[in-house]
Amino acid sequence: MNEAPVLALRGVEKSYRSGDHDVLPVLREAELTLHAGEIVALVAPSGTGKSTLLHLAGLLDTPDDGDIVICGQSTRGMAEAGRTALRRDQIGFVYQFHHLLGEFSARENVMLPQMIAGRPKAQAKAEAERLLGMFGLSHRMEHLPGKLSGGEQQRVAIARALANAPALLLADEPTGNLDARTADAVFTELLDAVRQKGLAALVATHNEELLPRMDRVVTLRDGILVPR
Ligand SMILES: Nc1ncnc2c1ncn2[C@@H]1O[C@H](COP(=O)(O)OP(=O)(O)OP(=O)(O)O)[C@@H](O)[C@H]1O
């Protein structure tokens, strides 16, 4: 029995144009396979293409060549509507900065992606409360993001990323904006949630201390993904 990988990058290439003639190659034939339940760290020096790779894996950008396969579905040549649906249904994102909507409460922030996906309000509310409870935030549900601590804001952002029960979690420095102790606590909760739900996760980080807690570490060398 061989289940389709949750994420597969196949020969992914990406360059950026800077000026009329200059081309900056960032990814060259990048290959990566992530199965359900696998947590992979992406560690590479600044400017080598980690965010580029996460954007491509999250279908926020398209490669120049190669394919990105999500839950067995090739996205090569896929129309934007299909990419959007796949992104909404299968992928959760956590960034270094929480990007919560400041005028909405913690609970509403976790409800919104569910309602965009068509879930009835009462169900979205119940799921938001369950998730926020899981992250120890039952007493903070009515708070606006600006009234929460950095660690609490990031926990709400993680709850939001999990709200539509994605198969894949993509995280770009998810604890990079927190002090060491809070980072450790929030990362532990993130890993617990990912493991409990059996998601696949790709986590870009500069924090070496977090690496032993993930299953594998990959790095980018001259635009190619290699084990580290
Ligand atoms: N939209 C763009 N247009 C032109 N060049 C870009 C664009 N986005 C990224 N780059 C360049 O591509 C390279 C890779 O950028 P990327 O943000 O993926 O690196 P990174 O490894 O995530 O860096 P960091 O760790 O500093 O966040 C960098 O040299 C960057 O300047």
The ligand as an SDF file (V2000), in Angstrom:
LIG
                    3D

 31 33  0  0  0  0  0  0  0  0999 V2000
    9.8380   38.6160   -6.4460 N   0  0  0  0  0  0  0  0  0  0  0  0
   11.1680   38.5950   -6.5680 C   0  0  0  0  0  0  0  0  0  0  0  0
   11.7870   39.2300   -7.5770 N   0  0  0  0  0  0  0  0  0  0  0  0
   13.1240   39.2030   -7.7090 C   0  0  0  0  0  0  0  0  0  0  0  0
   13.9530   38.5300   -6.8730 N   0  0  0  0  0  0  0  0  0  0  0  0
   13.3940   37.8760   -5.8450 C   0  0  0  0  0  0  0  0  0  0  0  0
   11.9730   37.8800   -5.6220 C   0  0  0  0  0  0  0  0  0  0  0  0
   11.7260   37.1360   -4.5200 N   0  0  0  0  0  0  0  0  0  0  0  0
   12.9070   36.7080   -4.0640 C   0  0  0  0  0  0  0  0  0  0  0  0
   13.9140   37.1520   -4.8480 N   0  0  0  0  0  0  0  0  0  0  0  0
   15.3440   36.8320   -4.6790 C   0  0  0  0  0  0  0  0  0  0  0  0
   15.4710   35.4160   -4.7220 O   0  0  0  0  0  0  0  0  0  0  0  0
   16.4200   34.9540   -3.7580 C   0  0  0  0  0  0  0  0  0  0  0  0
   15.7240   33.9770   -2.8070 C   0  0  0  0  0  0  0  0  0  0  0  0
   14.7810   34.6900   -1.9950 O   0  0  0  0  0  0  0  0  0  0  0  0
   13.9420   34.0080   -0.8250 P   0  0  0  0  0  0  0  0  0  0  0  0
   13.0990   35.0610   -0.1920 O   0  0  0  0  0  0  0  0  0  0  0  0
   13.2670   32.8230   -1.3550 O   0  0  0  0  0  0  0  0  0  0  0  0
   15.1210   33.5580    0.1710 O   0  0  0  0  0  0  0  0  0  0  0  0
   15.0550   33.0060    1.6760 P   0  0  0  0  0  0  0  0  0  0  0  0
   15.9910   31.8440    1.7230 O   0  0  0  0  0  0  0  0  0  0  0  0
   13.6570   32.7950    2.0880 O   0  0  0  0  0  0  0  0  0  0  0  0
   15.6750   34.2180    2.4920 O   0  0  0  0  0  0  0  0  0  0  0  0
   15.4510   34.6490    4.0420 P   0  0  0  0  0  0  0  0  0  0  0  0
   15.9880   33.5320    4.8940 O   0  0  0  0  0  0  0  0  0  0  0  0
   16.2900   35.8940    4.1460 O   0  0  0  0  0  0  0  0  0  0  0  0
   13.9960   34.9190    4.2190 O   0  0  0  0  0  0  0  0  0  0  0  0
   16.9580   36.1970   -3.0680 C   0  0  0  0  0  0  0  0  0  0  0  0
   18.1790   36.5350   -3.6930 O   0  0  0  0  0  0  0  0  0  0  0  0
   15.9060   37.2580   -3.3420 C   0  0  0  0  0  0  0  0  0  0  0  0
   16.4780   38.5320   -3.3940 O   0  0  0  0  0  0  0  0  0  0  0  0
  1  2  1  0
  2  3  1  0
  2  7  2  0
  3  4  2  0
  4  5  1  0
  5  6  2  0
  6  7  1  0
  6 10  1  0
  7  8  1  0
  8  9  2  0
  9 10  1  0
 10 11  1  0
 11 12  1  0
 11 30  1  0
 12 13  1  0
 13 14  1  0
 13 28  1  0
 14 15  1  0
 15 16  1  0
 16 17  2  0
 16 18  1  0
 16 19  1  0
 19 20  1  0
 20 21  2  0
 20 22  1  0
 20 23  1  0
 23 24  1  0
 24 25  2  0
 24 26  1  0
 24 27  1  0
 28 29  1  0
 28 30  1  0
 30 31  1  0
M  END
$$$$
